[in-house]
Amino acid sequence: MAVAEANKTSIRGGEFLIKETQASQIFIPEEFTEEQRMIADTCRDFLAKEVWPKLDEIDHAKSPDLISGLMDKAGELGLLGTVVPEEYGGFGMNFNTSMLVAEATGAGNSFSVALSAHTGIGTLPILYYGNEEQKLKYLPKLATGEWKAAYCLTEPDSGSDANSAKTKAKLTSDGTHYAINGQKMWITNGGFADVFIVFAKIEENGQTDKNLTAFIIESSTEGITMNEPEHKMGIKGSDTRQIFFNDCLVPVENMLSERGNGFKIAVNILNIGRIKLAAAALGGAKRVAEQAINYANERKQFGTSIAQFGAIKHKLAEMAVSMYATESASYRVGQHIDDLIEAFQAKGMADSEAKLKALEEFAIECAIMKVHGSEVLDFVVDEGVQIYGGMGFSADAPMDRAYRDSRINRIFEGTNEINRLLVVDMLLKRAMKGQLDLMGPAAAVGKEIMSIPDFGAEEEETLFAKEKKVLKNLKKAVLMVSGAAVQKFMMKLSEEQEIIMNLADMVIEIYVAESVLLRVEKSIELLGEEANALQRDIAAIYLNRAVEKVNSAGKSAITSFAESDELSVMLMGLKRFTKIEPSNLKNARRRIADELISKNAYVF
């Protein structure tokens, strides 16, 4: 194994907080191959020809036949089998390519939801946890779209707390079947799915298992009934239903994985769903941004295109910076997952186990990107409405649907609040298990804030040396605040959700800002300074934004628990660690916006 490759595979989840990542260790979108770009173009062409002309029809369809038919066409193109191995009828693409497909199809509104539910949470439990017989039976039909899949986890009384589900499974007296009884809700693709992944607790001798077990249930099974499609704020064309299981007899061989392993399956599949959602949200955001740029160029007020006004340029540039940031961090995570999968496979680990372990390793980053991607989409869509002005509020213009459809993404795959809590919880648990040394660096930062700042040493004149020092200090800021919070609350920190979410916001901004900086650095190495002048502007804008957000979140956290001298010292330390040289960001935004306006497209 080459040194560079070894460096990549040695990266661990969450380590970005305590280790400096090199640009050579990450993947950037500029490195996608011609073949990968062609795959993405195929996805976009499919949306342009088959989906976008039918968006109104999809939203107002009286039956799920239209969406189901589009899924059939997507299956014919191979869009449903991108990650399914070739031996089961798919294409066996790597993880980052599947991320690119998720992005390229993410601009399909309700159709994208149906597609991602089928290819992700519907298919992947069988791919990763199914035995060979189950894989051979189901995966070829799911990969081609002959069968469609749905994922049945949520119940009326169990959403974020999935393991509190009440659906029961009881072995029949002859030991050949499980009788499933229960209710599931918010089931995407429920009205046309052929295969359901259903989570239930096994009941035996009057005792109910503490943990869920997963089952594969075919829709032809007697005892399955469902309500009419839900009336939703957005993604109206996505078939979402309540499904009832009444003494559904499921063959014992349709248990997925082992008894009691359902919660683990749910958690690991959600990790995949989270990072894929970030990619899909990015695709949706790019579509909205292009529409906003086109409209700003066309719309005239006071005798000139509104794209020429500074306020509109500010919006367009901020949209571009946000999307570039999500893109940079998403594919960074995707490639780290791919690299670790390859490393595990090289050690002889089975394919499915390697993929699951790699995804579990980067669960922190997956949660980070779910939050960031969904909130960037919401921001971009909101600004899109504003750029359209009165027409943005009209149901005859595209922003209406985009605005309504975007909102679900902050709830899907675990709410953003849950994911923020998870980011910090996973970091601290890894620290307590000795998998991640957070306490040592946190203690060092604690000593540093009591010392006199070093003003003497000059930074080596390397690319982004000053910016990397800013990033290093931002990491010190979150280590300082988190270390103090842990000391203050110990095991009761989990009860301080406001503080945890402040910490999560600090961590998220640091990871994304670093991703942007590393991407631009690597892009300069590949393509030169001149080709990346605007990308440098993007990096500067995002880093300044990150500094402000880390300072604000840090201050909120510190003032929530520190008092007297400790409060003063920590605020002083936060001020020291969130310094950045001022620069003319207005002109940087204008340069970015002028490029978007002149090309009448999102060009990054």
C-alpha positions as CSV (number, residue, x, y, z in Angstrom):
1,M,0.0,0.0,0.0
2,A,1.4,3.4,-1.0
3,V,2.0,6.0,1.7
4,A,-0.7,8.3,0.4
5,E,-3.2,5.5,0.4
6,A,-2.2,4.4,3.9
7,N,-2.7,8.0,5.1
8,K,-6.2,7.9,3.7
9,T,-7.2,4.7,5.3
10,S,-5.7,5.7,8.6
11,I,-8.2,8.5,9.0
12,R,-10.9,7.8,11.6
13,G,-14.3,9.3,12.2
14,G,-14.3,12.4,14.4
15,E,-10.5,12.7,14.3
16,F,-10.7,16.0,12.3
17,L,-11.2,17.8,15.7
18,I,-7.8,16.7,17.0
19,K,-5.7,16.0,13.9
20,E,-4.8,18.2,10.9
21,T,-6.0,16.6,7.7
22,Q,-3.9,17.1,4.6
23,A,-5.4,18.1,1.2
24,S,-3.8,15.0,-0.3
25,Q,-5.9,12.8,2.1
26,I,-9.3,14.0,0.8
27,F,-11.3,13.5,-2.5
28,I,-12.7,16.6,-4.2
29,P,-15.5,16.7,-6.9
30,E,-13.0,17.9,-9.5
31,E,-11.5,14.4,-9.4
32,F,-14.6,12.6,-10.6
33,T,-13.8,10.6,-13.7
34,E,-15.4,11.0,-17.1
35,E,-17.5,7.9,-16.5
36,Q,-18.8,9.1,-13.2
37,R,-19.8,12.5,-14.8
38,M,-21.6,10.6,-17.6
39,I,-23.5,8.6,-15.0
40,A,-24.6,11.9,-13.3
41,D,-25.6,13.4,-16.7
42,T,-27.7,10.3,-17.4
43,C,-29.6,11.0,-14.1
44,R,-30.1,14.7,-14.9
45,D,-31.3,13.8,-18.4
46,F,-33.8,11.4,-17.0
47,L,-35.2,14.2,-14.7
48,A,-35.3,16.7,-17.5
49,K,-37.2,14.3,-19.9
50,E,-39.3,12.2,-17.6
51,V,-39.8,14.1,-14.3
52,W,-39.7,17.8,-14.5
53,P,-42.3,18.1,-17.3
54,K,-44.7,16.1,-15.0
55,L,-44.1,17.7,-11.6
56,D,-47.7,19.1,-11.4
57,E,-49.2,15.8,-12.6
58,I,-47.1,13.9,-10.0
59,D,-48.2,16.2,-7.2
60,H,-51.9,15.8,-8.1
61,A,-52.0,12.2,-9.1
62,K,-54.9,10.2,-7.7
63,S,-52.9,7.0,-7.6
64,P,-49.3,6.0,-7.2
65,D,-49.2,4.6,-10.7
66,L,-47.4,7.6,-12.1
67,I,-44.5,7.5,-9.6
68,S,-44.3,3.7,-9.9
69,G,-44.1,4.0,-13.7
70,L,-41.3,6.5,-13.4
71,M,-39.5,4.1,-11.1
72,D,-39.9,1.4,-13.8
73,K,-38.2,3.7,-16.3
74,A,-35.5,4.6,-13.9
75,G,-34.9,0.9,-13.3
76,E,-34.5,0.3,-17.1
77,L,-31.7,2.9,-17.0
78,G,-30.0,1.1,-14.1
79,L,-30.7,4.0,-11.6
80,L,-32.1,1.6,-9.0
81,G,-29.2,-0.8,-8.9
82,T,-26.2,1.5,-8.6
83,V,-24.9,0.0,-5.3
84,V,-26.2,-3.5,-5.8
85,P,-23.3,-5.9,-6.7
86,E,-23.2,-7.2,-10.3
87,E,-23.9,-10.8,-9.1
88,Y,-27.3,-9.6,-7.9
89,G,-28.2,-7.7,-11.0
90,G,-26.8,-4.2,-10.2
91,F,-23.7,-2.2,-11.1
92,G,-21.7,-2.5,-8.0
93,M,-20.6,1.2,-7.9
94,N,-18.5,2.5,-5.1
95,F,-20.0,4.7,-2.3
96,N,-18.9,8.1,-3.7
97,T,-20.4,7.3,-7.1
98,S,-23.7,6.4,-5.4
99,M,-23.4,9.8,-3.6
100,L,-23.1,11.5,-7.0
101,V,-26.2,9.6,-8.3
102,A,-28.1,10.7,-5.2
103,E,-27.1,14.3,-5.9
104,A,-27.9,14.2,-9.6
105,T,-31.4,12.7,-8.9
106,G,-32.0,14.9,-5.9
107,A,-33.6,17.6,-8.0
108,G,-36.6,15.5,-8.7
109,N,-38.8,16.6,-5.9
110,S,-41.3,13.9,-4.9
111,F,-39.8,11.4,-7.4
112,S,-36.4,11.8,-5.7
113,V,-38.0,10.8,-2.4
114,A,-39.5,7.6,-3.9
115,L,-36.2,6.8,-5.6
116,S,-34.0,7.3,-2.5
117,A,-36.4,5.4,-0.3
118,H,-36.3,2.4,-2.6
119,T,-32.6,2.4,-3.3
120,G,-31.6,3.3,0.2
121,I,-33.6,2.2,3.2
122,G,-35.7,-0.2,1.1
123,T,-32.9,-2.1,-0.6
124,L,-29.9,-1.7,1.6
125,P,-31.1,-3.7,4.7
126,I,-31.3,-6.8,2.4
127,L,-28.0,-6.0,0.7
128,Y,-26.1,-5.5,4.0
129,Y,-27.9,-7.9,6.3
130,G,-29.6,-10.5,4.2
131,N,-28.4,-14.0,3.9
132,E,-27.4,-15.4,0.5
133,E,-30.8,-16.9,-0.2
134,Q,-32.6,-13.5,0.6
135,K,-30.1,-11.6,-1.6
136,L,-30.7,-13.9,-4.5
137,K,-34.4,-13.8,-4.2
138,Y,-34.9,-10.0,-3.7
139,L,-32.0,-8.0,-4.9
140,P,-32.2,-8.7,-8.6
141,K,-35.8,-7.6,-8.7
142,L,-35.2,-4.5,-6.6
143,A,-32.2,-3.5,-8.7
144,T,-34.2,-3.5,-11.9
145,G,-37.4,-2.0,-10.4
146,E,-39.5,-5.1,-11.1
147,W,-40.2,-4.9,-7.3
148,K,-40.3,-1.7,-5.3
149,A,-39.3,-1.5,-1.6
150,A,-40.5,0.4,1.5
151,Y,-39.1,0.7,5.0
152,C,-41.5,0.3,7.9
153,L,-39.9,1.6,11.1
154,T,-41.9,4.7,12.4
155,E,-45.0,4.2,14.5
156,P,-47.5,6.7,16.0
157,D,-45.7,6.5,19.4
158,S,-42.1,5.8,18.2
159,G,-40.4,8.3,15.9
160,S,-36.9,9.4,17.1
161,D,-37.2,6.7,19.8
162,A,-37.4,3.9,17.3
163,N,-36.7,1.1,19.7
164,S,-39.9,1.8,21.6
165,A,-42.0,0.4,18.7
166,K,-45.0,-1.7,19.7
167,T,-45.4,-3.9,16.6
168,K,-45.2,-7.5,17.7
169,A,-44.0,-10.7,16.1
170,K,-45.1,-14.1,17.6
171,L,-43.9,-17.5,16.4
172,T,-46.7,-19.7,15.3
173,S,-47.3,-23.0,17.1
174,D,-45.8,-25.0,14.2
175,G,-42.7,-22.8,14.3
176,T,-42.8,-22.0,10.6
177,H,-44.0,-18.4,10.6
178,Y,-44.1,-15.2,12.7
179,A,-47.5,-13.5,13.1
180,I,-46.9,-9.8,12.7
181,N,-49.3,-7.3,14.3
182,G,-48.9,-3.6,14.5
183,Q,-49.2,-0.2,12.8
184,K,-46.6,1.8,10.9
185,M,-46.8,5.3,9.7
186,W,-45.1,7.8,7.3
187,I,-44.2,4.9,5.0
188,T,-42.8,6.2,1.8
189,N,-43.7,4.1,-1.3
190,G,-46.2,2.3,0.9
191,G,-49.0,2.3,-1.7
192,F,-47.0,0.5,-4.4
193,A,-44.2,-1.3,-2.7
194,D,-43.8,-5.1,-3.3
195,V,-41.4,-5.6,-0.4
196,F,-41.6,-4.1,3.1
197,I,-38.7,-4.0,5.6
198,V,-40.7,-4.2,8.8
199,F,-39.4,-3.8,12.4
200,A,-41.1,-5.6,15.3
201,K,-40.4,-7.0,18.7
202,I,-40.7,-10.7,19.2
203,E,-43.1,-11.8,21.8
204,E,-42.5,-15.2,23.5
205,N,-44.0,-16.8,26.6
206,G,-45.6,-13.6,27.6
207,Q,-42.3,-11.7,27.4
208,T,-41.4,-9.1,24.7
209,D,-37.9,-8.6,23.5
210,K,-36.2,-5.3,24.4
211,N,-34.8,-4.8,20.9
212,L,-36.4,-4.9,17.5
213,T,-36.1,-7.6,14.9
214,A,-36.3,-6.9,11.2
215,F,-38.4,-8.9,8.7
216,I,-38.9,-9.0,5.0
217,I,-42.6,-9.0,4.2
218,E,-44.0,-9.2,0.7
219,S,-47.0,-7.0,-0.1
220,S,-49.1,-10.0,-1.2
221,T,-49.1,-11.4,2.4
222,E,-52.6,-11.6,3.8
223,G,-53.4,-9.2,6.6
224,I,-51.8,-6.1,5.2
225,T,-54.1,-3.0,4.9
226,M,-53.3,0.6,4.5
227,N,-54.9,4.1,4.7
228,E,-55.2,6.5,1.8
229,P,-52.1,8.6,1.1
230,E,-51.3,11.2,3.6
231,H,-52.0,14.9,2.8
232,K,-48.7,16.6,3.3
233,M,-47.2,20.1,3.2
234,G,-44.8,19.1,0.5
235,I,-43.5,16.1,-1.5
236,K,-47.2,15.6,-2.3
237,G,-46.4,13.1,-5.1
238,S,-44.6,10.8,-2.7
239,D,-46.9,8.0,-1.7
240,T,-46.9,8.1,2.1
241,R,-49.2,5.9,4.1
242,Q,-50.1,4.3,7.3
243,I,-49.8,0.5,7.0
244,F,-51.4,-2.1,9.3
245,F,-50.3,-5.6,9.9
246,N,-53.0,-7.9,11.2
247,D,-51.8,-11.5,11.8
248,C,-49.5,-11.3,8.8
249,L,-47.9,-14.7,8.6
250,V,-44.2,-14.2,7.6
251,P,-42.0,-17.3,7.0
252,V,-39.3,-17.6,9.6
253,E,-36.7,-17.6,6.8
254,N,-37.8,-14.0,6.2
255,M,-36.2,-12.8,9.4
256,L,-33.5,-10.3,8.4
257,S,-30.2,-10.9,10.2
258,E,-30.6,-12.2,13.8
259,R,-33.2,-11.9,16.4
260,G,-32.9,-8.6,18.3
261,N,-30.6,-7.1,15.6
262,G,-33.3,-4.8,14.2
263,F,-32.3,-1.6,16.1
264,K,-28.7,-2.0,14.9
265,I,-29.9,-2.4,11.3
266,A,-32.1,0.7,11.6
267,V,-29.2,2.8,13.0
268,N,-26.7,1.7,10.4
269,I,-29.1,2.1,7.5
270,L,-30.0,5.6,8.8
271,N,-26.3,6.5,8.7
272,I,-26.3,5.8,5.0
273,G,-29.6,7.7,4.6
274,R,-28.2,10.7,6.3
275,I,-25.1,11.2,4.1
276,K,-27.2,10.4,1.0
277,L,-29.8,12.9,2.0
278,A,-27.0,15.6,2.1
279,A,-26.1,14.7,-1.4
280,A,-29.8,14.7,-2.6
281,A,-30.4,18.1,-0.9
282,L,-27.4,19.5,-2.7
283,G,-28.9,18.4,-6.0
284,G,-32.1,20.1,-5.1
285,A,-30.3,23.2,-4.1
286,K,-28.4,23.5,-7.3
287,R,-31.6,23.2,-9.3
288,V,-33.2,26.0,-7.3
289,A,-30.1,28.2,-7.5
290,E,-30.1,27.9,-11.3
291,Q,-33.7,28.9,-11.5
292,A,-33.0,31.9,-9.2
293,I,-30.0,33.0,-11.3
294,N,-32.1,32.7,-14.5
295,Y,-35.0,34.7,-13.0
296,A,-32.6,37.4,-11.6
297,N,-31.2,37.8,-15.1
298,E,-34.6,38.0,-16.7
299,R,-36.5,40.1,-14.2
300,K,-36.2,43.9,-14.8
301,Q,-36.9,46.6,-12.3
302,F,-36.0,50.3,-12.6
303,G,-34.9,49.6,-16.1
304,T,-32.3,47.0,-15.3
305,S,-32.0,43.3,-14.5
306,I,-32.3,42.7,-10.8
307,A,-29.2,40.5,-11.0
308,Q,-27.2,43.8,-11.2
309,F,-28.3,44.9,-7.7
310,G,-25.9,44.4,-4.9
311,A,-28.6,42.9,-2.6
312,I,-29.4,40.2,-5.2
313,K,-25.7,39.5,-5.8
314,H,-25.2,39.0,-2.1
315,K,-27.9,36.4,-2.1
316,L,-26.7,34.5,-5.1
317,A,-23.1,34.4,-3.8
318,E,-24.2,33.2,-0.4
319,M,-26.2,30.5,-2.0
320,A,-23.2,29.4,-4.1
321,V,-20.9,29.4,-1.1
322,S,-23.3,27.3,0.9
323,M,-23.7,24.7,-1.8
324,Y,-20.0,24.5,-2.5
325,A,-19.4,23.9,1.2
326,T,-22.0,21.1,1.4
327,E,-20.5,19.5,-1.8
328,S,-16.9,19.7,-0.5
329,A,-17.7,18.0,2.8
330,S,-20.1,15.4,1.5
331,Y,-17.7,13.9,-1.0
332,R,-14.9,14.1,1.5
333,V,-16.9,11.8,3.8
334,G,-18.0,9.6,0.9
335,Q,-14.4,8.9,-0.2
336,H,-13.2,8.3,3.4
337,I,-15.9,5.6,3.6
338,D,-14.8,4.1,0.3
339,D,-11.1,4.1,1.4
340,L,-12.0,2.4,4.6
341,I,-14.2,-0.2,2.8
342,E,-11.2,-1.1,0.6
343,A,-8.9,-1.3,3.6
344,F,-11.2,-3.7,5.4
345,Q,-11.7,-5.8,2.3
346,A,-7.9,-6.0,1.8
347,K,-7.8,-7.6,5.3
348,G,-10.2,-10.3,4.1
349,M,-13.4,-8.8,5.6
350,A,-16.6,-9.7,3.8
351,D,-18.0,-7.1,1.5
352,S,-21.2,-6.3,3.5
353,E,-19.4,-6.2,6.8
354,A,-16.7,-4.0,5.4
355,K,-19.3,-1.5,4.2
356,L,-21.2,-1.5,7.4
357,K,-18.1,-1.0,9.6
358,A,-16.8,1.8,7.3
359,L,-20.2,3.6,7.5
360,E,-20.3,3.1,11.3
361,E,-16.8,4.6,11.6
362,F,-17.9,7.8,9.9
363,A,-21.4,8.0,11.6
364,I,-20.4,11.4,13.1
365,E,-19.6,12.9,9.8
366,C,-22.8,11.4,8.3
367,A,-24.9,13.1,11.0
368,I,-23.0,16.4,10.4
369,M,-23.7,16.3,6.7
370,K,-27.4,15.5,7.2
371,V,-27.8,18.6,9.2
372,H,-25.7,20.8,7.0
373,G,-27.1,19.6,3.7
374,S,-30.8,19.9,4.7
375,E,-30.3,23.4,6.2
376,V,-28.4,24.6,3.2
377,L,-31.2,23.5,1.0
378,D,-33.7,25.3,3.2
379,F,-31.6,28.4,3.0
380,V,-31.2,28.3,-0.7
381,V,-34.9,27.7,-1.3
382,D,-35.8,30.5,1.0
383,E,-33.5,32.9,-0.8
384,G,-34.9,31.6,-4.1
385,V,-38.4,32.7,-3.0
386,Q,-37.1,36.1,-2.1
387,I,-35.3,36.6,-5.4
388,Y,-38.5,35.7,-7.2
389,G,-40.3,38.3,-5.1
390,G,-44.1,38.2,-5.5
391,M,-43.7,35.4,-8.1
392,G,-41.9,33.4,-5.5
393,F,-45.2,33.2,-3.5
394,S,-47.1,32.1,-6.6
395,A,-48.0,28.5,-7.0
396,D,-47.4,29.0,-10.8
397,A,-43.7,29.6,-10.2
398,P,-41.2,26.8,-9.3
399,M,-40.2,28.2,-5.9
400,D,-43.6,27.2,-4.4
401,R,-43.0,23.5,-4.8
402,A,-39.3,23.8,-3.9
403,Y,-40.0,25.7,-0.7
404,R,-42.6,23.2,0.5
405,D,-40.7,20.1,-0.6
406,S,-37.4,21.1,1.1
407,R,-38.9,21.4,4.6
408,I,-39.2,17.6,5.2
409,N,-35.4,17.1,4.9
410,R,-34.8,18.6,8.4
411,I,-37.1,15.9,9.8
412,F,-36.2,12.9,7.5
413,E,-33.5,10.4,8.7
414,G,-33.7,11.7,12.3
415,T,-34.6,15.3,13.0
416,N,-31.7,17.8,12.9
417,E,-32.0,18.2,16.6
418,I,-31.5,14.5,17.1
419,N,-28.6,14.5,14.7
420,R,-27.0,17.4,16.5
421,L,-27.3,15.5,19.8
422,L,-25.9,12.4,18.1
423,V,-22.8,14.3,16.8
424,V,-21.7,15.2,20.3
425,D,-22.9,12.0,21.9
426,M,-20.9,9.9,19.5
427,L,-17.8,12.1,19.9
428,L,-17.9,11.8,23.7
429,K,-18.6,8.1,23.7
430,R,-15.6,7.4,21.5
431,A,-13.5,9.5,23.8
432,M,-14.7,7.6,26.9
433,K,-13.9,4.3,25.1
434,G,-10.4,5.5,24.3
435,Q,-11.1,5.4,20.5
436,L,-10.7,9.2,20.2
437,D,-8.4,11.3,22.4
438,L,-10.4,14.4,23.0
439,M,-9.7,14.8,26.7
440,G,-5.9,15.2,26.3
441,P,-6.2,18.0,23.7
442,A,-9.0,19.6,25.7
443,A,-6.8,19.7,28.8
444,A,-4.0,21.2,26.8
445,V,-6.3,24.0,25.5
446,G,-7.4,24.6,29.1
447,K,-3.8,25.3,30.1
448,E,-3.2,27.4,27.0
449,I,-6.0,29.9,27.8
450,M,-4.3,30.5,31.2
451,S,-1.0,31.4,29.5
452,I,0.1,34.5,27.7
453,P,-0.6,34.4,24.0
454,D,2.4,33.8,21.7
455,F,2.6,36.8,19.4
456,G,6.1,36.3,18.2
457,A,6.3,33.2,15.9
458,E,5.6,33.9,12.3
459,E,3.7,31.4,10.2
460,E,5.5,29.6,7.4
461,E,4.5,31.1,4.0
462,T,2.6,28.1,2.7
463,L,-0.7,28.0,0.9
464,F,-3.5,28.8,3.4
465,A,-1.1,28.9,6.4
466,K,-3.1,31.8,8.0
467,E,-6.4,30.1,7.3
468,K,-5.2,26.8,8.7
469,K,-4.2,28.6,11.9
470,V,-7.7,30.0,12.1
471,L,-9.1,26.5,11.7
472,K,-6.7,25.2,14.4
473,N,-7.9,27.8,16.8
474,L,-11.6,27.0,16.0
475,K,-10.9,23.4,17.0
476,K,-9.3,24.7,20.2
477,A,-12.5,26.7,20.9
478,V,-14.8,23.6,20.7
479,L,-12.3,21.5,22.7
480,M,-12.2,24.3,25.4
481,V,-16.0,24.5,25.7
482,S,-16.7,20.8,25.5
483,G,-14.0,20.0,28.0
484,A,-15.4,22.5,30.5
485,A,-19.0,21.3,29.9
486,V,-18.0,17.7,30.5
487,Q,-16.2,18.6,33.7
488,K,-19.2,20.7,34.9
489,F,-21.9,18.2,34.2
490,M,-20.2,14.8,33.9
491,M,-22.8,12.1,33.2
492,K,-25.6,14.6,33.3
493,L,-24.4,16.5,30.2
494,S,-27.0,14.6,28.2
495,E,-29.7,16.6,30.0
496,E,-28.2,19.9,28.8
497,Q,-29.5,19.6,25.2
498,E,-29.2,23.3,24.5
499,I,-25.5,23.2,25.3
500,I,-25.0,20.0,23.3
501,M,-26.6,21.6,20.3
502,N,-24.3,24.6,20.7
503,L,-21.3,22.3,20.7
504,A,-22.7,20.4,17.6
505,D,-23.0,23.7,15.7
506,M,-19.4,24.5,16.5
507,V,-18.3,21.0,15.3
508,I,-20.4,21.1,12.1
509,E,-19.0,24.5,11.1
510,I,-15.4,23.4,11.7
511,Y,-15.7,20.2,9.7
512,V,-17.4,22.0,6.7
513,A,-15.0,25.0,6.8
514,E,-12.0,22.6,6.8
515,S,-13.5,20.7,3.9
516,V,-13.9,23.8,1.8
517,L,-10.3,24.9,2.5
518,L,-8.8,21.5,1.7
519,R,-10.8,21.3,-1.5
520,V,-9.6,24.6,-2.7
521,E,-6.1,23.8,-1.7
522,K,-6.2,20.5,-3.6
523,S,-7.9,22.1,-6.6
524,I,-5.1,24.7,-6.8
525,E,-2.6,21.9,-6.8
526,L,-4.4,20.2,-9.7
527,L,-5.6,23.1,-11.8
528,G,-3.6,26.1,-10.7
529,E,-4.2,29.4,-8.9
530,E,-5.9,31.3,-11.8
531,A,-8.5,28.6,-12.3
532,N,-9.4,28.8,-8.6
533,A,-9.5,32.5,-7.9
534,L,-13.3,32.4,-7.2
535,Q,-12.9,29.3,-5.2
536,R,-10.5,31.1,-2.9
537,D,-13.2,33.8,-2.5
538,I,-15.6,31.0,-1.5
539,A,-13.1,29.6,1.1
540,A,-12.6,33.1,2.6
541,I,-16.3,33.8,2.9
542,Y,-17.1,30.4,4.4
543,L,-14.2,30.5,6.9
544,N,-15.4,34.0,8.1
545,R,-18.9,32.6,8.4
546,A,-17.6,29.6,10.4
547,V,-15.7,31.9,12.8
548,E,-18.8,33.9,13.5
549,K,-20.9,30.9,14.1
550,V,-18.4,29.2,16.3
551,N,-18.1,32.4,18.3
552,S,-21.8,32.7,18.7
553,A,-22.5,29.1,19.6
554,G,-19.5,29.0,21.9
555,K,-20.7,32.1,23.7
556,S,-24.2,30.6,24.1
557,A,-22.8,27.5,25.6
558,I,-20.3,29.2,27.9
559,T,-22.8,31.6,29.4
560,S,-25.2,28.6,30.0
561,F,-22.9,27.1,32.6
562,A,-19.9,29.2,33.5
563,E,-19.8,31.8,36.2
564,S,-17.6,34.5,37.7
565,D,-13.9,34.0,36.9
566,E,-14.4,30.9,34.9
567,L,-16.9,32.8,32.7
568,S,-14.4,35.6,32.1
569,V,-11.5,33.3,31.3
570,M,-13.5,31.2,28.9
571,L,-15.0,34.2,27.1
572,M,-11.5,35.6,26.8
573,G,-10.3,32.2,25.4
574,L,-13.2,32.1,23.0
575,K,-12.3,35.6,21.7
576,R,-8.7,34.5,21.3
577,F,-9.7,31.4,19.4
578,T,-12.2,33.0,17.0
579,K,-10.0,35.7,15.5
580,I,-9.6,36.2,11.8
581,E,-8.0,39.0,9.8
582,P,-10.7,41.2,8.2
583,S,-11.1,41.2,4.5
584,N,-13.5,42.7,1.9
585,L,-16.1,39.9,1.7
586,K,-18.5,42.2,-0.2
587,N,-16.2,42.3,-3.2
588,A,-15.6,38.6,-2.9
589,R,-19.3,37.9,-3.1
590,R,-19.7,40.3,-6.1
591,R,-17.0,38.4,-8.0
592,I,-18.7,35.1,-7.3
593,A,-22.2,36.5,-8.2
594,D,-20.9,38.2,-11.4
595,E,-19.6,34.8,-12.6
596,L,-23.0,33.1,-11.9
597,I,-24.8,35.9,-13.6
598,S,-22.6,36.0,-16.7
599,K,-22.8,32.3,-17.2
600,N,-26.5,32.3,-16.2
601,A,-25.9,29.1,-14.2
602,Y,-24.3,27.6,-11.1
603,V,-20.8,27.1,-12.3
604,F,-18.9,25.6,-9.3
